[in-house]
Amino acid sequence: MRVYPVIPVVIVVLKVLLVPSNGQGPFAVNTGRYRYTAKRDNLVLSDRKTEIWAEVYYPRNIALTVGKLPLVVFLHGNHATCGRVLSDGTRSDSSCQYTSSGTCPSGFVVAPSHEGYRYVGIPLASYGYVVVSINANRGITCGGGVSEDGGLNLARGRLVLRHLALWSKWNRLGGAPGTLGFDPKRKINFQQVGLMGHSRGGEGMRAALTQYRDAGTPWKRLIGRMLIRAVFEIGPVDGQTSRTLNAYGVASMILLPSCDGDVSDLQGMHVFDRQFLNIGSRPYLPKGTILVNGAIHNYYNTEWQEPDSTSCGGTQQLPSAKGKSVPQQNTLKGTLLPFIRAYVGPGNERFGVRFDPSYPIPSFLRSVSFYARNHLRAPLQIGGEIEAVESFSRATGKSNGGLNNIASNVVVRHASAHYEHDSSVRVAQVSWTGSGSGKYFQIALGTTSSPFLDFSNYQTLSFRVAVYCSGQICSSNINNSPDMDFHIRLVQGTRLSTAIQLSDLATVRRPVDGHSVLETIDLPVALFTGVNLSHITGLRFVFDVTSTGRIDLAHVFRDVEGPRALSFPLTTSRASLQEGPPLVGSPFSRTAKNIIPATSNTFAGARQRGRGVELMFNSSIEFLVTNSFPRLKVGGVTSTDVRLSPDLRSIAFTLSERENAALDPQADAVIEIGKENVW
């Protein structure tokens, strides 16, 4: 087991290791609906009829719930509005007649795109949310654009606001139709609102957020005081209107299907990229992306039953049958549910660790696919908690501070990022042939007047990296192994810190389907020993592992908060328990009978707890509950300061700072419970 020295980090209760995968919550769920006659609504679109139509999922005993419930609104994207049912039971959508006329051709049925998210809307409602899934077919879906709104995404946003105005009226005054199935009067908390949009619905939800905030907007009068707290987007478009639509001031997460055959240039990455331009804004809410390997665009909506892509370079698409992919649906359940539960509702921010690269992806998601994440805990500040260190905005060879960078036996060029990224993103393109300690790129830190940076008050150093096909990279499909590896050091004058190996902190893989997209790497500053952290003059990337490669580096930044966990690949993080007797010297070495093998156990990470350090372990075999304390033994260090998770699959031991410093990274970890049980 590799156990690095542990940095001070945010304390998070052990439950963060146990975020539910995609199961049901405590409430049974009912489904209701409402639909009003189509008409011209000048606040939505003045040149055509639109329609108020939605399906609603809500806790069955909502009348008995205490307090008001958070509200989450879903919006689908652009699609044909009429389809023909085929002999195998699937539907082929190939007409847009409903958009303009409200009817479909003979033999066709209306495409119910809004029903395509039941598989995630119902589980979300089971946790105490009212979920509204909007149908935007009439006038908008498959409709012709208008001036300054070619994709009708501003109109989509206004349609969402029209629904929210209706819900606000019902919440204040009552009057909801009986088809809804319950009376929402005084039941909705408009200070806890979340939005989810797919495809054009993603930009549509940003349009709703922006237009509600506009000065002089009628929507504040119609809706009243409302606080949108989070926006989740699936394969969104970006730039289809005359306005730049951002997700500022909310928690923002963007799911990107790596094999997207519709929004194939992954435009949603722009939305995250622009967060780096939003300097100093509040509130401090996280932003991120998660790339799902093998996923396609359409199969996140179960009513979009024809694939938008039939091949994907460098990987296999996720399995599907009869126009649906249950594995792909599970990747949305495993991301949307914890995101909404983290940032909308009763304040369960611990669920947000799903998107933090310092935490491992949970096993039920890893069993489906591979992922790449971007994460920004809060907007950057100048001289604040999260601060930019380098953005490669100057000419090649110069740092942001005007100092000279060093390229030793590597080729470096400052340029715009790969095509998937926003035009604001600048990168250092680094390429090399043959590995070795003499091949490195060193960024000079500080300014000409003060040529160093003080890292002593910062706990995390982060950067973004993207890999290109080169050498042996891309010679085979993506798999569990990293395709790119190198070391990172801090520099203090002529002194070098200890080298941190990239693969100990992240698994960085080859591009898929031509997408060399950036992902975030978090480095605990305390791992860089051997230098004075208050006087750091450089950051060095040493290309001594992968023999030939090309990468992009972008957005180097630092954070006063530490990674909330250290996530190691299983090859190094597994508590290396061996079948057979426990460690020599253990008082239980002659009595252990129940020995759980190494393959069942993993080292889950580390974090500060009070003045000590907590080490966390997971097992597929439940830890036993005994009257005596379980014991952790790593070499000569022992701890009985322990906590168990409610499901008994996770256990955490606290060490003093001195005990943590004395850990032997090469020693096995042994957990003894009672006199006969060893993990």
N, C-alpha and C positions, 0 to 999 in steps of 0.2 A: 504494500500500500504506500503510495506517495503521499506523505503528509507534509505540506509546506508549512513554514511558520505562518501564523494566522494574523491578519490585520484586524484593527478595530473596524467593525461594520455595524450597520443598523441591526438592532435586535428585532427579530421577528419570531413569533411563537412557533412551536414545532408544527403546528397544524399546517403551515405553509407547505410542508412536504406532502400533505395529504389532500391536495385539491381534488375534489371529485372529478372523475374522468368525463363522463357524459350521461350520468344516470339521472333519474327522476328526483325531484325535491320532495318536500313533505306534503305538498298539496295535490289533491286530485284536480284535474283541469277540465273545464268545459270550453266548448267552442261556440261563439256567437258570430253574427255578421250584421252588416247594415249596408244599404244600397239606396241611393236616391236617383230620381230621374235626371238624366243628362240635361245640362243647360249651359248657356254661355255665362261664364263667370269672369267678369272683367278683372278680378284680382288674380285669376289664374291664367287664362288666355282669352283675349277679347275677340279673336277671329274665328272661334270654333267652339263646339260643345265639349265639355269635359264632364266627368262623372265622379261622384263621391261613392266609393265602394270599398269595403274592407272586410277581412275576416279577423276575428278577435279571439285570443286565448286568455283565459283568466282563471284564478283559483276558484274551484267549485263553490266553496263556502265563503265567498267574498263578503257576504253580509255579516259574517261572524268574525272577520279579521279585525284586528285592533289597529287603528290608525289608517292613514292613507297609503296607497300602494304606488310604487314607482311605475312609470309608463315608458314603454319601449316601442318604437315605430320602425317597421320594416318597409323597404321600397325596392321592388324588382327593377330590372333594367329593360333595355330595348329588345323587342322580340316580335315575331308575328303574333297577331291577335286572334287568328282563327286557325283551326287545324282539323285534320281528318284522322279518325281512329283507324289504325291498321289491324291486320288480322292477328298479330301477336299481342294486341292490347295496348301497344304504345301509340303515341300520337305524333303525327308529322304536321308541324305548324308551317303553313305556306301561304297564308292570306292575311292581308291587313285591312280587310273590308270593315271589320268592326270599328276600327279607329275612327273612320269618318261617318259611318252610317249607323252604328250600333247594332248591326246584324251581320251574320256570317253567310257565305254561300251555301246553297243546298248541299247537304251531306257533310257539312263542317260544324264544329262546335267552337265556342269561345275558348281561347287558351287562358286558363286560370293561373297566370303567372304568380299571382299573390299567394296561391296555395302551396307553392313550391318550397316554402320554408316551414311547413308544419313540423317537420322532424326536429327542428331546433326551437321553434316558437313554443311548442307544447312543453318541452322540458324547462324552458326558461320561465314560463308561467307557473310551473310547479314549484318554483322557488319564491313565489310571491310577487310576480310582476304581472301587469296587464300589458299584453303584447298585441299590437295592431299591425296587420299586414295589409298594405294598401294595394289595390288594383289601379293601375294608371293607364289601362288600355285605351279608353275613349279620348280621342283628341291628341294624346301625347305619345303613347307607345306606338312605334312605327309611323309616327306622324312627321310631316314636313316641318323643318325648322323655320324660325322667324329671325328677323334682323337682330343681331347681337346675341342670339341664342340658337345657334345652328343645331345643337343636340337636344334642345328643349329641356335642358337641365335646370335652368332658372325656373322654367314653368313647373318642372317636377318639384323643385323646392317649394314653390308657392302652393302646389297641390298638397304637399305635406303640411304646410302651415294652415291651409283651409281645414284639413282633418283635425289638427291640433286646436283650432278655434272652435270646432264643433265639440270636441271633448271638453274644452274649457267651459263651454256653455252648459253641457250636461253636468259637469262637475259642480258648477255654481247653482244652476237653476233646475236641473233635472230635465226630463223630456226626451230621454233616449228611447229609440224604438224597441218594441218588445222582442224583435229578432236578436237583439244584443244578448238577451238572456239574463241580464242583471241591471240594476239601477246604479249607475256610477256616481250619483250625486254624493258629493263630499267624500268620495272614495279614492280620488286620484291626487297624487302629490306632484304638482307641477314644478317643484324645486328638484325633482329627481327624474329627469327625462333623458333617455338614451335613443340614439338613432343607428340603424343599420341599413346600408344600401349596397346593392349588387350592381356592378357594371355602371351604366349611366345613373343608376340609383345611388351610387356612391357619390358622384359629383352632385347629384340632386340633393343629397342630404347635407353636403357642405353648402349648397345654395340655400337650403332652408335655414341653416345656422346663420349664414351671412345676412340674408334678407330680413330675418327677424331682428338682427342687431342694427340694421341700417337706420340712420337718422331719419326721422319723419315717417317711418314705416307705419302703415295701418295695422300691421299684425300685432304690435304691442297693445293696441287698444282692443283688438278682437280676442286676443288670447289672454292678455293680462300678464302678470309677472310670471316668467317661466325661466328656469335654469336648465339648459342642455348641458349635461355633464360629460357625455362620451359619444364618440362617433366611431363605428366599426364599418369598414368597407371591404368588399370582396371584389377583387379584380376590377377596380374602378377605372373609369376614364378620367382624363384631366385636360382642360383647355378647350372644351367644346362651347364655351360661351365667351363673351367679350370681357368678362371679369375673371380675375384670378381668384379662385375659391380655395381658401385654406381651412385647416382645422385648428386654428389658434384658440387658446383659452379653454380647450376641452381635452380630455384624454382621447387619444387618437390611435387606432390600430388598423393596419391595412394588411389583409391576407392576399398574397399574390400566388396564383397558380402557375407553376413553372412551365407547364405545357399549354398555356392559354393560347388557343387558336383564334380568339376574337380580339381581345385587347393584348395582342401578342408582343407589344413593346413595353408591357408592364408599367403603364402610365401612373399607376398609384404610387410608384416609388418617388415621383416628383413631389407628392404631398408631404412625405416624410422629409425629403431633402430640403424643402423650403422651411422646415422648422428651424434649421440652423441660421436662417436669416431673421428669425423672430427673437431678437436679442432683448433680454430683460423683461419680457412680459410675464404677467401672472394670470391665473394661479399656476402653481408649480404642479403640473400634471404630466404624466408620461406620454411619450409618442413612440411609435414603433411600426415595424413591418415584420411579417413572418411569411417566408417563401415556402410553399408546400411542393415538394418534388413529386412529379408525376400527375399532379392535378390539372384538370382542364376547366375551362370557363363555365360551360353550361351545366355540368353535373352538380354544382352547388344549388341549383334549383331543380327539384324533382319533376317539375312540369316542363322543363326544357330537355326533351328526351332524345335529341339528336346531337351527336358529338360535334364540337366545334374544331376538334383536332384529332387526327387518326394516327399521328406519329410524333415522336418527341426525341430529338437527338440526345444521346448520352444517357437515356434512362427508359424505363418502361412506364407507360401510363398506369394509373391505379385501376384495379379491376372494376369492371362494370358488367351489368346484365340488363337487358330490356330497357335501355335508355337511362339507367340509374347506376350510381356507384355508391354503395353503402360505405366502403372505406373512405371515400372522399367526403361523404356526409359527416363521418366521424371526426374528420379533421376540423370541420366547422364547429361541431358540438364541443370539441376539445379546446377551442379558442374563443369563440363568441361567448359561450356561457361564462367562463371564468372572467372574461374581460368585463362584461356587463355587471356581473356580481361584484367585481372589484370596485367599479367606479360609479355605478348607479344603484341607489338603494341604501341599505343600512350600514354601509361603510366597511365592507369586507375586503380591504385593499390587499390582504394577504394573497388573494386569488391572482393578483397581477403578476406574481413571480413567474407565471407561465411564459411571459414575454421578455423576461430578463435573461440575457445570455449568460449571466453568472450562475444560473440554475440549469440543471439538465432538463431536457425535454422528458416528460414522463413516459414510462414504458409503454402505455397503451397507445400513445401517439407514435413512438419510435417503431412500434410493430407495424405501423401502416406506411410510414414514409420517412424521408430525411427532410431536414428543415434548415433554414438560415434566417437569422433574426437581426434586426436593427433595433436599437433601444436608446432613448434619451430620457433620462429621469424627469427632466424639466427643461424649459428653455434655457439657452445659454445666457450668462450674464457677464458683464465686463467687471473683472475683479471680484466676482461673486462666487457662489457655491459651485457652479458649473461654468467653466471658462474655456474658451477656445485656446489651444496652444499653437496649432499650425493648420492652415487651410490651403497652402500651396498657391496662394493668390498672386505671388510675385513671379518674376521671370525665373526660368530654370537656373538652379544654383543658389538662389537667394531664399532665405527664410522669411516668414512674415515680419520679423523684426529687422530685416535688412542685413542679416549676417550671412556668411558663406556656409552653405551646406557642403558635405563631403560625399563624393561618390567614388568608392574604392573598388575598382575592377568590376563595376556594374554600370549599366547605362540608365540614366535618369532623365526624364523630361516632364516638365509641368504642362498639363494639358486639361482640356475638358474631360469630364467623366464619360463612360460608355453611354451609348445612345438611350438606354432606359432611364437615365438620370436627368434631373433638372439641369437646365443650362447654367445655373448658379454654382454647381458643384465643380470644384477644381481638384485634380489629383496629381500625385507624383507617379508616373509610369516608371516602374523599375523592372529591368530585365537583366538576366545573367546566364552564363553558361559555365557549368562546372562549379561545384560548391567548395567552400573553404572559409576560414575565419577572416581571410583577407578580402572577402567580398562583402561589402556592406554599404549601406546608405545611412548617413548620419545627418540628422536635422539639428541645426544650431538653434539653441533656445535663448530667449531674452532679446534684448535690443542692443544697438551700437553703444548706447550710453550705460546699459546695465546688462552685460552679456551672460546672464544666467537666470534661472527661474528657481523659486523656492517651492519645493514640493512637500515641505515638512507638515503642512496643514491639510494636505490632500491625501485621500485614501485610494483613489482609482485614477488610472491613466488609461484612456480609451482611444481606439482608432478604428477606422473602417477599412476593410480590405476586400478586394475582388481578385479572382484568379482567371487567367486566360489559358487557353489550350496552347501548350508548348512542351517540347521534349516528350516524355511519356504521359504527361497529363492529357487526358481525353482519349487515350489508347484503349480504354475499356469503359463500360458503363459505371455510373456512380455506385458506390458501395459504402460499407461502414468505415473504411479507412480514410484518413485525411489525404488529400491530393497535394496539399501545400503545407510545408513546415519550414520554420526558420526560428532564430533566436532574437530576443529583444533585450537591450541593455540600456541603462542610464549612464551618462558620462559626466564625470566631474573633473574637468581639466584633462589630465592624462590618465586619470583613474577610471576603471570600468567597474560597473556593478556586476553582481552575479547575473548570469544569463538565464532568462526565462524562455522556455521552449513553448512555441505557439500551440503545439499539439497537446500540451499538458492542460491547456485552458479551453481549447475549442477544437472542433473538427471542421477544418475549412476544406471544402470539396470543389471539384471541377465545375466549370459552367455547364448548365443543362440547356439544350435547345438554343445555344448561342448567347445565353444571358450571363454576362460577366458582371453580376450585380454586387454592390458593396454589402458587407455585413459588419456588425459591430463586434469588436473584441475588447473585453474589459480586463485590465491588468491591475492586480492589487499592488499598490506602490510599495508596501512593506516587504514584498518579495525581492525588491531590488536592494540587496545588502552590499556593504563594502564601499559605499560612497556617502557623502554628506548630503542628505536630501534637501538641505536648505540652500545648496549652491550647485545646481545641476546645469551644465552647459550644453548638453546634447542628448539626443535620443537616437540610438543606433539600432538598425535592423540588419542582422547578420545572416547572410544566406549560405549557411553551412550544412544544411540538411537536404532539401530538395535540390538535386544537382543542376537542373536547368529550369528556368521559370520566367514568367512575366506576371506581375501583379500591379494593381492600382492601390495606392494608399490615399486616404482622404480623412478629413475631419478628425484631427488629433485634438482631444479635449481632456480635461481633468475635472474631478468631482471631489468635494470634501467628504461625501459619503462613500463608504466602501461597498464593494459587491456584496449583496446580501447572502450570497453563498459562493463557494468555490466549486465550479463544475468541472470535473475531470472526466475524460473518456474512460470507459470501463476497463481498458487495458491497463490504466494506471490507478484508477480510483477504487477498484475492487479491493475490499479488505481481503488480503491474500491468505485466507484461512485454508489450511491443508487438511485433508482427511487423515486421521491418525491422532496421536497424542498432542495435547496443547503444548505451548512453549515450555522449554526446559526451565525448571525452577518454579513452575506453577504448583501451588499446593494441591491442585486438583488433578495433576497429570496422571495419577494412578486410578482415579475414580470416574473420570468422564466416560459416559456410555453413549450419550446422545450428541453426536458431533455433526453439526450442520456444515456441509461442504462450501467451499469458496464460491461456487457457481450460484449459490442462493443469496449471496450477500454483496452489498455495495456500500462504499463510502459515499455519503450523500452531500458532504460539504462541511464548512466550518463558518463560525461567526462569533462575534464578541457577545459575551453575556456577562453583564456587570463588569467586574474587573478581571474576569477570566475569559476563557475561550471554550466554546462549545463545539464538539465534534459530533456529527450526525451520521447514523448508519441506517440502512434499509435492509430488509430481508423478505424473501418470499415465504419464509416460515415464521409464524408469529413468535415474538419473544414471550417468554413465560412471565406471569405475574407471581411473584413470591413475596414472603415476608422479609427475607434478607435482601440486601441491595445487589443488583447486578454489578459486575466489575468489568471495566475495560482495562486491558493490558496491552501496551505498545512498548516493546523492549522493557526497560526498567521503570517505565511510568505506569502508574495505576490510578484509576479514578472510580469512585462509587457515587459521585454527585450526578444523579441520573434522572432523566424524564422519559416516559413512554408515551407514545401516541395512542389515541383512543382505539385504533384498529390493531394495535400491537405489532405493526409492521415496521415501525420506525422507533429508534431509541437514540437518545442524545446524552453525552457525558460532558461535564464541564471540567476543564483543567485550569490551574492557575497559570499566570503568565510565565512563571519559571518552569512549570511542567511542560507547557507548550514549547518553550525554547529548547527543552531537553529532548524532544521527540526525535527519534531516529527514523528518517524517511525510508530506510530500507527494512525496517522491522515489520513483522507481521502484527496485525491487530487481532486480538482475541477478546471475545465477550463471554464471560462466565456467569451463568445464572443457576443458583443452587450448586450442588456439588457434582452433578452428572451432566450438565448441559453446557455445551460450548458452541459458539458461533464463530 
